[in-house]
Amino acid sequence: MSASCGAHVKFEGLSADYKRRLWLVIAINAAMFAVEMGAGAFAGSQALQADALDFLADATTYGISLAVIGASVRVRSTAAIAKAASLTLMAVWVLGSTAYQTLVVGVPRAEIMGVVGILALAANLASVLILVRYKDGDANVRSVWLCSRNDAIGNVAVMLAAVAVWGTATKWPDLAVAALMAGLFLYSSVKILQQSFAELREGKAGAAGQEHAHDHSHGHTH
């Protein structure tokens, strides 16, 4: 079943079912942030810590998404822009800490990366399945879907890095995946920004049109 009601009507999250699903996904993401950040620090893996940060950002942005459901186009679009900004900041953090890691010698523990990567992938695939019904919507709803999809891609990359770290006994695969994830954050940030600004423009145009129609009808009554 499609979540949108008409060709040009975008789903805005106004559904008890969607809100329930969002709460469930927030819980999954918050739990995985704690697990991965601890495991990433213990294993010395930059890719795991980057992925943990992604879980934290998702839990936070899904919370924002819940808070602004039913709000005006401006509020929803502004919330989506804030999410895009947080993705950009995460990308910068991951790139910076990856550069730092390159200078500090130490090979991550591949077996921990692999096990936690599998756990994280399971969590993200569950989130994707929970949200797939609502993947098309306004910038607010769409940003939730993009974050979930990114996470699943990120987890596959972390597991590939674990295999490569184990096979090569070097940290380069781990660092390469961390950099790749930073690029994915930036790409998603741009996509969310484009949709947010387009919706803001549409909202302004719609408001101006309504005002013009109101003035026109008001003029006829005199």
C-alpha positions in Angstrom: 0.0 0.0 0.0 1.3 3.4 -0.9 1.6 5.9 1.9 0.8 8.9 -0.4 -2.9 9.6 -1.1 -2.5 11.4 -4.4 0.0 12.1 -7.2 1.2 15.4 -5.7 0.3 14.9 -2.0 3.5 14.0 -0.1 3.1 11.9 3.1 3.9 14.1 6.1 4.1 11.5 8.8 0.6 12.1 10.1 -0.2 8.5 11.0 -0.2 6.6 14.4 1.3 3.6 12.7 4.2 5.7 11.3 4.8 7.3 14.7 4.9 3.8 16.4 7.4 2.6 13.8 9.6 5.7 14.4 9.7 5.1 18.2 10.7 1.5 17.6 13.5 2.6 15.2 14.7 5.3 17.7 15.0 2.6 20.4 17.0 0.3 18.1 19.4 3.1 17.1 20.0 4.3 20.6 20.9 0.8 21.8 23.2 0.2 18.9 25.0 3.5 19.5 26.0 2.4 23.0 27.1 -1.1 21.7 29.1 0.2 18.8 30.8 3.1 20.5 32.0 0.8 23.3 33.1 -1.9 20.8 34.7 0.7 18.5 36.8 2.1 21.4 37.7 -1.4 22.6 38.7 -2.7 19.1 40.4 0.6 18.1 38.2 0.7 15.0 37.5 4.1 13.4 34.9 2.6 11.0 32.9 1.2 14.0 33.0 4.5 15.8 31.9 6.3 12.7 29.0 3.9 12.4 28.1 4.4 16.1 28.0 8.1 15.6 25.6 7.5 12.7 23.3 5.5 15.1 23.4 8.4 17.6 22.6 11.0 14.8 19.7 8.8 13.6 18.2 8.4 17.0 18.3 12.2 17.5 17.0 13.1 14.0 14.2 10.5 14.2 13.2 12.2 17.5 13.2 15.6 15.7 11.1 14.0 12.9 8.5 12.8 15.5 8.5 16.3 17.1 7.7 18.2 13.9 5.1 15.8 12.4 2.0 17.9 11.7 3.9 21.2 12.0 4.0 23.8 9.1 6.1 23.2 5.9 8.6 25.8 7.2 9.1 24.0 10.5 9.4 20.6 8.9 11.8 21.8 6.2 13.9 23.7 8.8 14.1 20.5 10.9 15.2 18.6 7.7 17.9 21.3 7.1 19.1 20.9 10.7 19.5 17.2 10.1 21.4 17.8 6.9 23.7 20.1 8.8 24.3 17.4 11.5 25.2 14.9 8.7 27.8 17.4 7.4 29.3 17.9 10.8 29.5 14.1 11.3 31.3 13.8 8.0 33.8 16.4 9.0 34.3 14.6 12.4 34.8 11.2 10.8 37.3 12.6 8.3 39.2 14.5 11.0 39.4 11.6 13.4 40.3 9.2 10.5 43.2 11.5 9.6 44.2 11.5 13.3 44.0 7.7 13.4 46.3 7.4 10.4 49.0 9.2 12.4 48.5 7.0 15.5 49.7 3.5 14.8 47.5 0.6 15.7 45.6 -2.1 13.7 41.9 -2.5 14.7 40.7 -5.9 16.0 39.0 -7.4 13.0 37.1 -10.1 14.9 35.3 -7.4 17.1 34.6 -5.3 14.0 33.1 -8.3 12.2 30.8 -9.4 15.1 29.5 -5.9 15.9 29.2 -5.2 12.2 26.8 -8.2 11.8 24.8 -7.0 14.8 24.6 -3.5 13.5 23.5 -4.7 10.1 20.7 -6.8 11.6 19.5 -3.7 13.6 19.6 -1.5 10.5 17.9 -4.0 8.2 15.1 -4.2 10.9 14.8 -0.4 10.8 14.7 -0.4 7.0 11.9 -3.0 6.9 10.0 -1.1 9.6 10.2 2.1 7.6 10.1 0.9 4.0 6.3 1.4 3.7 6.9 5.2 4.3 10.1 5.8 2.2 8.4 8.4 0.0 7.3 11.5 1.7 8.2 15.1 2.5 11.9 16.0 3.3 11.3 15.1 7.0 9.9 11.6 6.2 12.4 11.0 3.4 15.4 12.0 5.5 14.4 9.2 8.0 14.4 6.7 5.2 17.7 7.9 3.8 19.4 7.6 7.2 18.2 4.0 7.6 19.3 3.1 4.2 22.7 4.7 4.7 23.2 2.7 7.9 22.6 -0.6 6.2 25.2 0.4 3.4 27.6 1.5 6.2 27.3 -1.8 8.0 28.1 -3.9 4.9 31.1 -1.6 4.4 32.3 -2.1 8.1 32.1 -5.9 7.7 34.0 -5.8 4.4 36.6 -3.6 6.2 36.8 -6.2 9.0 37.6 -8.9 6.5 40.2 -6.7 4.7 41.8 -5.7 8.0 42.1 -9.4 9.0 43.4 -10.3 5.5 46.0 -7.5 5.2 46.8 -7.0 8.9 46.8 -3.2 8.3 44.4 -0.4 9.4 44.0 1.0 5.8 40.7 -0.8 5.0 39.2 0.5 8.3 40.2 4.1 7.5 39.0 3.8 3.9 35.6 2.7 5.1 35.4 5.5 7.6 36.2 8.0 4.8 33.6 6.3 2.5 31.0 6.7 5.2 31.9 10.4 5.6 31.2 10.8 1.9 27.9 9.0 2.2 26.9 11.4 5.0 27.7 14.4 2.8 25.8 13.0 -0.2 22.7 12.4 1.9 23.0 15.9 3.5 23.0 17.4 0.0 19.9 15.4 -1.1 18.0 16.3 2.1 18.9 20.0 1.6 17.7 20.0 -2.0 14.3 18.6 -1.1 14.0 20.9 2.0 14.6 24.1 0.0 12.3 22.9 -2.8 9.5 22.3 -0.2 10.1 25.7 1.4 9.8 27.3 -2.1 6.6 25.4 -2.8 5.2 26.4 0.6 5.9 30.1 0.0 4.4 29.9 -3.5 1.3 28.2 -2.1 0.9 30.8 0.7 1.3 33.6 -1.8 -1.3 32.1 -4.1 -3.8 31.7 -1.3 -3.2 35.3 -0.2 -3.7 36.6 -3.8 -6.9 34.5 -4.0 -8.1 35.9 -0.7 -7.4 39.5 -1.7 -9.1 38.9 -5.1 -12.3 37.6 -3.5 -12.2 40.4 -0.8 -12.0 42.9 -3.6 -15.2 41.5 -5.2 -17.2 41.8 -2.0 -16.9 45.6 -2.0 
